[in-house]
Amino acid sequence: MIRFNIISENRETELFHGEAGLSIVIDVDDYRFLLDTGYSDLYIINAMKLGIDLDKIDTAIITHGHADHSWGVAYLPKGKTIIMHPSCFKKRWSIRRKIQMGFPLEKEALSKVHTLITTTKPLEFKENIFFLGEIPMIVEHEKNGNFSTMLDEDLKEIDYTEDDSGIAIKTEKGLVIITGCGHRGICNTIEHAKKATEESKVYAVLGGLHLRNLDKQKDTIDNTIKYFKENDIKVLYLGHCVSDEVIGYFKEHLNNIEIVSLYSGGIFELN
């Protein structure tokens, strides 16, 4: 059984506040780990409401170094093993907001309070659970990526966000893929996960795909829909940087796939 506890997400409810970020506690049978820490300490507050004790979680994965996935790391209880791409520590600026949006701590400061594992290679950190490392951009319709930050304050040098990664879990039904934002492309991410795990079947995808604008990104969205059909994916849990408009479009064109919107405080299970 896999359980996704959405402790911070863009969409909120009456009981659970949201923010433009992502943080998930993932249970795989009796093993529990944290994926991303959102923008702030909101994930700590919402975890308490859900009865989740973050002190008892040993491992945290940071999918990439953008503020909306990493700034909450400053509030993480000490003594965790944190797994991330080494480029998470790059300085970066938001194209849209024109403010600094990079990782909140220097590598040395983070290493003083946590055990830090940085890798560009896939890493099986628990049996059948893989951190994907750096994702090559090989799928034709995703070769340009979905990038939202620059490497300089003058916004001239593109940030190719090579630290954008994810998780793959091997199950009897196929792979379960979890992304943060999918800046490198969800189809690229899935193809890389297949190679890393030596498993060709994909059962479910959860997370952000960085698909927000149906008009501007329609070609990419249509090709992604085609790819999901070709790979016979059964379940999609979509949120964070996927707009309601795009989720609606997916539902309209993927009739045979269960599609669920994520929200803060939501709990979703795959048996």
C-alpha positions in Angstrom: 0.0 0.0 0.0 1.2 3.5 -0.8 -0.4 6.5 1.0 0.2 10.1 -0.1 -0.3 12.7 2.7 -0.5 16.1 1.1 0.7 18.4 3.8 1.2 21.5 1.7 -0.2 22.3 -1.7 -1.6 25.3 -3.7 -5.2 24.3 -3.1 -6.5 24.6 0.4 -9.5 23.6 2.4 -11.3 25.0 5.4 -9.1 23.0 7.8 -5.8 23.0 5.9 -4.2 26.2 4.5 -2.4 26.1 1.2 0.5 27.9 -0.4 2.1 28.0 -3.8 4.4 25.1 -2.9 4.5 21.4 -2.4 5.2 19.0 0.5 4.1 15.4 0.8 4.6 12.6 3.4 4.7 9.3 1.5 4.0 5.9 3.2 5.2 2.8 1.4 3.9 -0.1 3.5 5.5 0.6 6.9 8.2 3.0 5.5 7.6 6.8 5.7 9.6 9.6 4.1 9.1 13.3 3.2 9.1 14.8 -0.3 9.8 18.6 -0.4 9.2 21.2 2.3 7.1 23.9 0.6 7.7 27.6 0.9 7.5 28.0 4.7 6.7 26.2 7.9 3.1 25.5 6.7 4.0 21.8 6.1 4.9 21.5 9.8 1.6 23.0 10.9 -0.5 20.9 8.5 1.5 17.7 9.4 0.6 18.2 13.1 -3.1 18.6 12.1 -2.9 15.3 10.3 -1.2 13.6 13.3 2.1 13.2 11.4 5.2 13.5 13.6 8.0 14.8 11.4 10.5 14.1 14.2 10.0 10.4 13.5 10.7 10.7 9.7 14.4 9.9 9.0 14.6 10.8 5.3 13.7 13.9 3.3 13.9 14.2 -0.5 14.2 17.7 -2.1 13.1 17.4 -5.8 14.8 20.7 -6.8 16.1 23.9 -5.2 13.3 26.3 -6.0 11.8 28.2 -3.1 8.4 26.7 -3.3 9.9 23.2 -2.7 12.8 24.0 -0.4 12.5 27.1 1.7 10.7 25.0 4.4 13.9 23.0 4.9 15.0 25.7 7.4 12.2 24.5 9.7 12.9 20.7 9.3 13.6 18.9 12.6 17.4 18.3 12.9 19.1 15.0 12.2 17.5 14.0 8.9 19.1 12.3 5.9 18.4 14.7 3.0 18.8 13.5 -0.6 19.0 16.0 -3.4 20.8 16.9 -6.6 24.1 18.9 -6.0 22.8 21.8 -8.2 20.0 22.5 -5.7 22.3 25.0 -4.1 22.6 27.3 -7.2 21.6 30.9 -6.9 18.5 31.6 -9.1 15.9 34.3 -9.8 12.3 34.0 -10.8 11.5 35.1 -14.4 7.9 36.0 -13.5 8.5 37.6 -10.0 12.1 38.9 -10.6 13.2 37.9 -7.1 15.7 35.4 -5.7 14.1 31.9 -5.6 17.0 29.6 -4.8 17.8 27.2 -1.9 17.6 29.0 1.5 20.8 27.6 3.0 24.4 27.1 2.0 25.6 23.5 1.7 27.8 23.8 4.7 25.1 25.1 6.9 22.7 22.3 5.9 25.4 19.7 6.5 25.8 20.9 10.1 22.3 19.8 11.1 21.5 17.0 8.6 23.2 14.1 6.8 23.4 15.3 3.2 23.5 13.0 0.2 23.9 14.8 -3.1 23.8 12.7 -6.3 23.2 13.2 -10.1 22.7 9.4 -10.4 19.6 7.4 -9.5 19.7 6.1 -5.9 17.7 3.3 -4.5 17.5 4.7 -0.9 15.0 2.0 0.2 14.2 -1.3 -1.4 12.1 -0.5 -4.6 12.2 3.3 -3.9 14.4 5.4 -6.1 15.6 9.0 -6.1 15.9 9.6 -9.9 18.9 12.0 -9.9 19.4 14.1 -13.0 16.8 13.6 -15.8 18.0 13.7 -19.4 15.8 15.6 -21.8 15.3 13.1 -24.7 11.6 13.2 -25.5 11.1 15.3 -28.6 8.2 17.5 -27.4 9.9 18.1 -24.1 13.4 19.0 -25.3 12.9 22.7 -24.4 11.7 21.9 -20.9 9.5 24.2 -18.7 11.9 26.5 -17.0 10.9 29.3 -14.7 14.1 30.7 -13.2 17.4 32.3 -14.4 20.9 32.1 -13.0 21.5 35.9 -12.8 19.7 38.8 -11.4 19.6 40.5 -14.8 17.6 37.5 -16.1 19.8 36.7 -19.0 21.2 33.2 -18.3 18.6 30.4 -18.5 18.4 28.0 -15.5 18.0 24.6 -17.1 17.0 23.3 -13.6 19.1 20.1 -14.0 18.4 19.5 -10.3 14.7 18.8 -11.1 14.2 15.2 -10.1 11.6 12.9 -8.6 10.8 9.5 -7.1 10.0 6.1 -8.6 8.4 3.3 -6.6 8.4 -0.2 -8.0 5.1 -2.1 -7.4 3.5 -5.2 -8.8 1.2 -3.1 -10.9 4.1 -1.0 -12.3 6.0 2.2 -11.5 4.5 5.0 -9.3 6.2 8.2 -10.3 6.3 11.3 -8.0 7.4 14.7 -9.3 7.9 18.1 -7.7 7.4 20.4 -10.7 8.5 18.4 -13.7 10.6 21.2 -15.2 12.5 18.6 -17.2 9.3 17.2 -18.5 7.1 14.5 -17.2 7.6 12.2 -20.2 11.4 12.6 -19.8 11.0 11.9 -16.1 9.1 8.7 -16.8 11.5 7.5 -19.5 14.4 8.0 -17.1 12.6 6.2 -14.3 12.1 3.2 -16.5 15.8 3.0 -17.1 16.8 3.6 -13.5 14.4 0.9 -12.2 14.6 -1.5 -15.1 10.8 -1.5 -15.2 8.9 -0.5 -18.3 5.3 -0.5 -17.0 3.9 2.7 -15.4 0.9 2.6 -13.1 0.5 6.1 -11.6 1.9 9.6 -11.7 1.6 12.1 -8.8 2.7 15.7 -8.5 3.4 18.9 -10.6 3.9 18.8 -14.3 4.6 22.6 -14.8 1.7 22.8 -17.2 -0.3 25.9 -16.4 -1.4 27.6 -19.6 -3.6 25.6 -22.0 -3.2 28.0 -24.9 0.5 28.5 -24.7 1.4 24.9 -23.9 -1.3 23.1 -25.9 1.2 21.2 -28.1 3.1 19.9 -25.1 -0.1 19.0 -23.3 -1.6 17.2 -26.3 1.7 15.2 -26.7 1.7 14.4 -23.0 -1.8 13.1 -23.3 -0.8 10.9 -26.2 2.2 9.6 -24.2 0.0 8.8 -21.2 -2.3 6.8 -23.4 0.6 4.9 -25.1 2.0 4.0 -21.7 -1.4 2.8 -20.4 -1.1 4.9 -17.2 -4.0 4.2 -14.9 -4.0 7.0 -12.3 -2.9 10.7 -12.3 -2.8 12.8 -9.1 -2.2 16.3 -10.4 -1.6 19.5 -8.5 0.8 22.4 -7.5 2.0 23.7 -10.9 -0.9 22.1 -13.0 -3.7 24.6 -13.4 -7.4 23.6 -12.9 -7.9 24.4 -16.6 -5.2 21.9 -17.6 -6.5 19.3 -15.2 -10.0 19.7 -16.7 -8.5 19.3 -20.2 -6.7 16.1 -19.1 -10.0 14.7 -17.7 -11.7 15.5 -21.0 -9.2 13.7 -23.1 -8.1 10.9 -20.8 -11.5 9.2 -20.1 -10.0 5.9 -19.2 -7.6 7.3 -16.6 -8.5 8.1 -13.0 -7.5 11.8 -12.5 -7.6 13.4 -9.1 -6.7 17.0 -8.0 -4.4 17.4 -5.0 -5.1 19.7 -2.1 -3.6 20.5 1.3 -4.7 17.9 3.9 -5.6 15.4 1.2 -4.8 11.7 1.8 -4.7 9.4 -1.2 -4.1 5.6 -1.3 -2.9 3.2 -3.9 -3.5 -0.5 -2.9 
